[in-house]
Amino acid sequence: MQTAKKGDKVKVHYHGKLTDGTTFDSSEGRAPLEFEVGSGQVIPGFDEGVTGLQIGEKKTVNIPAAQAYGPVSDDQIVEFPKSQFPADMTPEVGMPLQMSNDQGQTFQVVIKEVKDDTVVLDANHPLAGKDLIFDIELVDIVPGKSSIIMP
């Protein structure tokens, strides 16, 4: 039986949970997630969890934060002047915002704290610093170029 390996394109169904059992993402009711194993398209722990699975096989994978979205980085938490916000906007803790950097790249931040003259913004991934649990089912394997045998 064929097993998923680096370079294979795979299709998986998954259910992602935090260690307290809270679901943060699932492919239920959607098409399976498709990606190339070992290409960096998914977090390292998910890649490792799929490697070696056979079609139809299910597995629960516990992924520590270091193999998921990494630790919370203090460098990703910044204070931003309130004067830079639109006049008609009232910043509130937990509010998600889209920001852009000097290169024009956009990214999401969340308001962590509102002070008198500044707003504390957190640009860490929402799952940074969290251990994750994934229930994974390998649905299909499409062999990568490395596994094609030429006559």
PECORQUI-V314840 format. One record per pair of residues at least 12 apart in sequence whose C-alpha atoms are under 7 Angstrom apart, sorted by the first residue. I is the first residue (numbers start at 1). J is the second residue. D is the distance in whole Angstrom. If there is no record, write none. Layout:
i->I j->J d->D
i->I j->J d->D
This chain:
i->1 j->54 d->7
i->2 j->54 d->6
i->3 j->52 d->5
i->3 j->53 d->5
i->3 j->54 d->5
i->4 j->50 d->7
i->4 j->51 d->5
i->4 j->52 d->5
i->4 j->53 d->5
i->4 j->54 d->6
i->4 j->141 d->7
i->5 j->37 d->6
i->5 j->51 d->5
i->5 j->52 d->6
i->6 j->37 d->5
i->6 j->38 d->5
i->7 j->36 d->6
i->7 j->37 d->5
i->7 j->38 d->6
i->7 j->144 d->5
i->7 j->146 d->7
i->8 j->36 d->6
i->8 j->37 d->6
i->8 j->141 d->7
i->8 j->142 d->6
i->8 j->143 d->5
i->8 j->144 d->4
i->9 j->34 d->7
i->9 j->35 d->5
i->9 j->36 d->4
i->9 j->37 d->6
i->9 j->141 d->6
i->9 j->142 d->5
i->9 j->143 d->6
i->9 j->144 d->6
i->10 j->34 d->6
i->10 j->35 d->6
i->10 j->36 d->6
i->10 j->140 d->6
i->10 j->141 d->5
i->10 j->142 d->6
i->11 j->32 d->6
i->11 j->33 d->5
i->11 j->34 d->4
i->11 j->35 d->7
i->11 j->138 d->6
i->11 j->139 d->5
i->11 j->140 d->5
i->11 j->141 d->7
i->12 j->32 d->5
i->12 j->33 d->5
i->12 j->34 d->7
i->12 j->136 d->7
i->12 j->137 d->5
i->12 j->138 d->5
i->12 j->139 d->5
i->13 j->27 d->6
i->13 j->32 d->5
i->13 j->33 d->6
i->13 j->136 d->6
i->13 j->137 d->5
i->13 j->138 d->7
i->13 j->139 d->7
i->14 j->26 d->6
i->14 j->27 d->6
i->14 j->134 d->6
i->14 j->135 d->5
i->14 j->136 d->5
i->14 j->137 d->6
i->15 j->27 d->7
i->15 j->134 d->6
i->15 j->135 d->5
i->15 j->136 d->7
i->16 j->132 d->7
i->16 j->133 d->6
i->16 j->134 d->5
i->16 j->135 d->7
i->17 j->132 d->6
i->17 j->133 d->5
i->17 j->134 d->6
i->18 j->131 d->7
i->18 j->132 d->5
i->18 j->133 d->6
i->19 j->131 d->7
i->19 j->132 d->6
i->19 j->133 d->7
i->43 j->67 d->7
i->43 j->68 d->5
i->44 j->67 d->5
i->44 j->68 d->6
i->45 j->63 d->5
i->45 j->67 d->5
i->45 j->68 d->6
i->49 j->61 d->6
i->53 j->138 d->7
i->54 j->138 d->7
i->55 j->138 d->5
i->55 j->139 d->6
i->55 j->140 d->6
i->55 j->141 d->7
i->56 j->137 d->6
i->56 j->138 d->5
i->56 j->139 d->6
i->57 j->137 d->6
i->57 j->138 d->6
i->58 j->136 d->6
i->58 j->137 d->4
i->58 j->138 d->7
i->59 j->135 d->6
i->59 j->136 d->5
i->59 j->137 d->7
i->60 j->133 d->7
i->60 j->134 d->6
i->60 j->135 d->4
i->60 j->136 d->6
i->61 j->133 d->6
i->61 j->134 d->5
i->61 j->135 d->6
i->62 j->132 d->6
i->62 j->133 d->5
i->62 j->134 d->7
i->63 j->131 d->6
i->63 j->132 d->5
i->63 j->133 d->6
i->64 j->131 d->4
i->64 j->132 d->6
i->65 j->128 d->7
i->65 j->129 d->5
i->65 j->130 d->5
i->65 j->131 d->5
i->69 j->125 d->7
i->69 j->127 d->6
i->69 j->128 d->5
i->69 j->129 d->7
i->70 j->128 d->5
i->70 j->129 d->6
i->71 j->128 d->5
i->71 j->129 d->4
i->72 j->124 d->6
i->72 j->128 d->5
i->72 j->129 d->5
i->73 j->124 d->7
i->76 j->122 d->6
i->76 j->123 d->5
i->76 j->124 d->6
i->77 j->120 d->7
i->77 j->121 d->6
i->77 j->122 d->4
i->77 j->123 d->6
i->78 j->120 d->6
i->78 j->121 d->5
i->78 j->122 d->7
i->79 j->118 d->6
i->79 j->119 d->5
i->79 j->120 d->4
i->79 j->121 d->6
i->80 j->118 d->5
i->80 j->119 d->5
i->80 j->120 d->6
i->81 j->117 d->6
i->81 j->118 d->4
i->81 j->119 d->6
i->82 j->117 d->6
i->82 j->118 d->5
i->82 j->119 d->6
i->91 j->114 d->7
i->92 j->111 d->7
i->92 j->114 d->7
i->93 j->111 d->5
i->93 j->112 d->5
i->93 j->113 d->6
i->93 j->114 d->7
i->94 j->110 d->6
i->94 j->111 d->5
i->94 j->112 d->6
i->95 j->110 d->6
i->95 j->111 d->5
i->96 j->108 d->7
i->96 j->109 d->6
i->96 j->110 d->4
i->96 j->111 d->6
i->97 j->109 d->5
i->97 j->110 d->6
i->108 j->123 d->6
i->109 j->121 d->6
i->109 j->122 d->5
i->109 j->123 d->4
i->110 j->122 d->5
i->110 j->123 d->7
